[in-house]
Amino acid sequence: MIKNIFRGLIICLLTSVGATTNLNAEDLILLHTNDTHSMIQPDKDGLGGIQRRKVLIDSVRKAEKNVLLVDAGDAVQGTLFFKFFRGEVEYQLMDMLGYDIRILGNHEFDNGIEDIVKYNSKCKSDILSSNYDASNTALKNILKPYSIKKVAGKKIGFIGLNINPKGLITDANIGDIVWSDVAEKANALAYELKHNRKCDMVIALTHIGYEKENDKITDAELAQRSHDIDIIIGGHSHTLLNSENDAKFPRLIKNLNGQDVLVAQCGKSGKYLGYIKIDLDELLDDDREFESKLICVDSRLDSTQDANIDKFLSPYIQVVDSVNSVPIAFASMDMSNDERCGAFPNWTADFAQHYSEQLVDSLRKMHNAFGVNDAVDLSIMNVGGIRQPIYKGNVSEGQILSTFPFSNRIVLVKIKGADLREVFESMARKGGEAVSNGVRVIVDNRTLRNVLINGKPLENDRDYLVCTIDYLAWGNDDMDSMTKGEIIWADKEEMSVRILEYVKWLTQVGMPICSDSGSRFVESITIK
């Protein structure tokens, strides 16, 4: 049985890195990140930041002989740096930090394949994808199926595994890429690397997620179904894998051979740097030891800054700061985007309902034959499209644009009640999404029991008018049944433009940004 040691587990003292170094052993240090989401600067809580990460990485490289730096995807999307510059900032910074191996997350595709090629054609790291066949796309010369690194006489094989794009990445952005089953491809390639190419270890970089939300495979399930993978470094679900979460999210998972597979992931936004230490002298021993921990990226790292990064970032920061510095609204409360159906998702759905009602009234006045006799019944928004929280106090235009960074457009969908019920069933399985205030969804352990719309049960035979975004109307985010409806109107402007107009109007009439924080997905009760 493989024995794994986890010391420190979340380390917030830089000196702890050097303290765990054994100069008598030939070690490999894997530093890993995932889902950094364009967080170039520290967040509101003072965590993260590209300069701090550079200091930390450099300190490990000075202390250790053999270091590889890897990333498990979604390095982009979430701040104005990507909204304005489309990856020009993040990918160059990853080269400046010296990443050895990267994989693509789903958000790398937000602006399409051509942008990926544009900003990665000269990158210094290997970009892996073992289960995306991109041979008929412009990515064919960018992606590699695997990489083998020779470290201290040992061969370390890396594979890259990407999530099924169906329902997650729009067809236009994924292009002609052909996806292969994760576990099937992983096992076949891991066998090839370990048995035919004589790799001493196989490490899978994945962007499939640790936590189960739908029928797609997770990191934990991949570990259970694998034979020759030793370590999985994952992303997508933003899961913090450490000792505090071991009971809920185990990091050691038995594979089909009864051996332990180490699974690692370090949350999101670059708040932690993952650190895995492998004793290469005992790599093939049954009692080999892995050391895994997360190193906090915080203000203790501010004493040293990289002048080259400062110089590179300066013009970009000026643009971002110019948008972030002018307040346009006021939030009367903190509103989280992390909790499904929490305050900010609720506010977003209520905004959409308000906007669509005003829109329909206007369309009816201009066009007597608009084709809709009833009012807009409800709105549905996706929590995943709300990228940042809003904190109590002044709110800038930059905050709104960062919070709603996607090029989504509001649409009106006419849909049968039976098909809408299927949409709610999918939403319930995921734990909920954002719905407008007139909706209550009654669930029992993520199984749909009932839906009330404006106080009345959902009727299967009735037509409903739903305000949503084109991304969901196209069936993404596991809402396939939305495609059974008919899009009867689509906005020409991005949703973020409409939200900016709305919050400015709130300010004009003297109202703050605020919403209830109660879930609109309600657990059913039984009276005994």
Secondary structure, 3 states (H helix, E strand, C coil): CCCCECCCCEECCCHHHHHCCCCCCCEEEEEEECCCCCCCCCCCCCCCCHHHHHHHHHHHHHHCCCEEEEECCCCCCCCHHHHHHCCHHHHHHHHHHCCCEEECCHHHHCCCHHHHHHHHCCCCCEEECCCEECCCCHHHHCEECEEEEEECCEEEEEEEEECCCCCCCCHHHHCCCEECCHHHHHHHHHHHHHHHCCCCEEEEEEECCCCCCCCCCCHHHHHHCCCCCCEEECCCCCCECCHHHCCCCCCEEECCCCCEEEEECECCCCCEEEEEEEEHHHCCCCCCCEEEEEEECCHHHCCCCCHHHHHHHHHHHHHHHHHHCCEEEEECCCECCCCCCCHHHHHHHHHHHHHHHHHHHHHHHHCCCCCCCCCCCEEEECHHHCCCCECCEEEEHHHHHHHCCCCCCEEEEEEEHHHHHHHHHHHHHCCCCEECCCEEEEEECCEEEEEEECCEECCCCCEEEEEEEHHHHCCCCCCHHHHHCEEEEECCCCHHHHHHHHHHHHHHCCCCECCCCCCCEEECCCCC
